[in-house]
Amino acid sequence: MTNHLHKGDLPDDLDLGPMVAIDCETMGLIPGRDRLCVVQLSAGDGDAHLVQIAKGQSSAPNLERLLTDEDVLKLFHYGRFDIAAMYKTFGALAAPVYCTKIASRMVRTYTDRHGLRNLTQELLGVDISKQQQSSDWGAEELTDPQIAYAASDVLHLHKLRDKLNVMLEREGRTALAQSCFDFLPTRALLDLEGWPDTDIFAHM
């Protein structure tokens, strides 16, 4: 396993294949307020690519092309937040997408624990550390523990998708889950436009 750190964008010649796991680190949890600091990606091969985003940066052409490539499936865990954060920064809306948190909520109805660490523990037998989750991601230089933490958030999403897809198929919810994934980019836009906590489908 190798972690690659890039400044500003992905390398021009990097091909991450037809399915890429993506996660983001920001200065906080409000995408309209807190800036994007790091985007981490993995092709599912054990390697991770971390892109540091500078304060005020609004363009990353190679990353933007990947986000909007209709032939590349983007895997997220709680993609609603990451999609919004990247759209706010770059104006590139990620699609098509898959979210392991949504899949978990739809099929693991026997629990209310749908965090990434919960999923990796139960479905993969892997315990990932969340110790660096609240560290300063806007720092000019990332520490080795930060890099390792960021990488761990994308290294297992391909295998989690495989496990969750089996469960979705078993419970007859594959098509319904896909409809939710298809709506997810729009849900992220609603968050940015001012409807983060409103159920727009509610009667009242």
Disulfide bonds with the S-S distance in Angstrom:
none
